[in-house]
């Protein structure tokens, strides 16, 4: 399977699981995995899932705009960069976000998330809105 196909399949699986059963994401991480969520670092599968399940929103839907990937190093890893919109239940406007995954192969032939960096683009939108309100519609 080519890297783009793997990346797109991973992204679809990850966000479907995030939106429906965040606790189920545990098998995508390992003890050495690290999540940086809005600047806060968390390491280890159980700690990462605890962080994600403790987020202040429980119902959401990710709408993916772009998925870019590159091979990463001789061990067969992949960098996957995602951008999109996050619609929270009860909110009129979606939040823009970007997320980067560093996927590493497992001996069984699948991949796990070694690094995961998430950042909402909400602050950038507010700054642009303050400069030129017509930019964001």
N, C-alpha and C positions, 0 to 999 in steps of 0.2 A: 504494500500500500504506500502511495506517495505521501510525503509530509502534509500537504494541503488537505488531503482526504482525512488523514488521522486527526489533524488539528480541528477540522470542522466537525468531525464525529465527536471528539472530546468536548468541544465547546457546547454542542447540542446536549450531550449527556450531562455535563456539569450544571448548566443553567436550568435544565428541566428538573434535575435533582434538587438544586438550590431552591427553586420555586415551589416544589411539592414536598420535599422531605430532607431538610438540611442535615439532619443526623446521618442520613445515608451517604453523605460525602466522606465519611471517615475512611472508607476503603480506598479513596483516591490519594490520601496522604500517608506518610510514614513518620517514624519518630524523628528523623532528621529534617523533615519538611518545615519550611518557615512561611508564615503569612505575615505580610505587612498590610494592615487595613487602616487606611486614613492615617498612616504614620506610626501606628502601634504594632510592634512586632510580637508575634506569638509563634512558639515552636512546638512541634509534635502533633501528631494526628488528633489525639484526644483534646488537647488544648485548643487547637484550631477549630474543631467542631464545637467546643464549648463557646468559643468566641462568636462563631457564626450563628449558633442557635440562641445566643443571648442578645443579638441585635434588637433594637427597639421596635422593629417592624416584623410581623409574622407572615403577612400575606403580601406577595409581590410578584411581578412578572418582568423578566428581562426580555428586551427586544434588541437583538444583536444587529448592529449596523455593519461592522467590518470585522474580519478575522484575517490576520497576517501571521505567517510563520516562517521560521528559518531553522535549518539544522544547527545544532549546538554541540560542538566538540566531537572528539573521536569516540565517545562512549555511546553515541546514538541519540543524544538528547534533542529536544526541540524547544525553541522559544515561540510562544504563541501570544500575540497581542490582540486584545479584543476591545472594541468600543461599541457603545450602544446606549440605550435608555432603560432606566429602571422605573417601572410604574408601581408605586406603593398603593395599597388598598386605601380608598377614601381620599386620595390626593388627586387633584385635577391635572397637575402638570407632572410629567415624568422628569426624573433626574438623569442627566447625562453622566456616564461613567467610562472609565478605561480600566483594563485589568490585564496584567501580564502573568503568564504561566511559564515556568521552566519545567518541562516534562522530561522525565528520565525513564529509560526502559527498565522493565523488570525481567528477571530470568524466565518468567512464564510467557514473555512476549507481549505484554501490555505495557502501559505507562503509568507512572504515578507523578503527583505534583511535588517537585522538590522545592520550588520557590513560587510564591503567589503574591502579587502586589496589586492592591485595589485602591483606586482613588476616584471619588466622585468629582465631577467638574462643576459642582454647584458654585463654589467660590469664584471661579473664573467667569461663570455666567453673571453673577452679581456685579463683578468688577466691570465687565463689558456693558452691562445694563446701565451702570452709573455713568459710563463715558458716553454711550450712544444708545438710547432706548430702542431705536428701530432695528438694531443688530439682531436682537433675540425676538423671534416671533413664534 
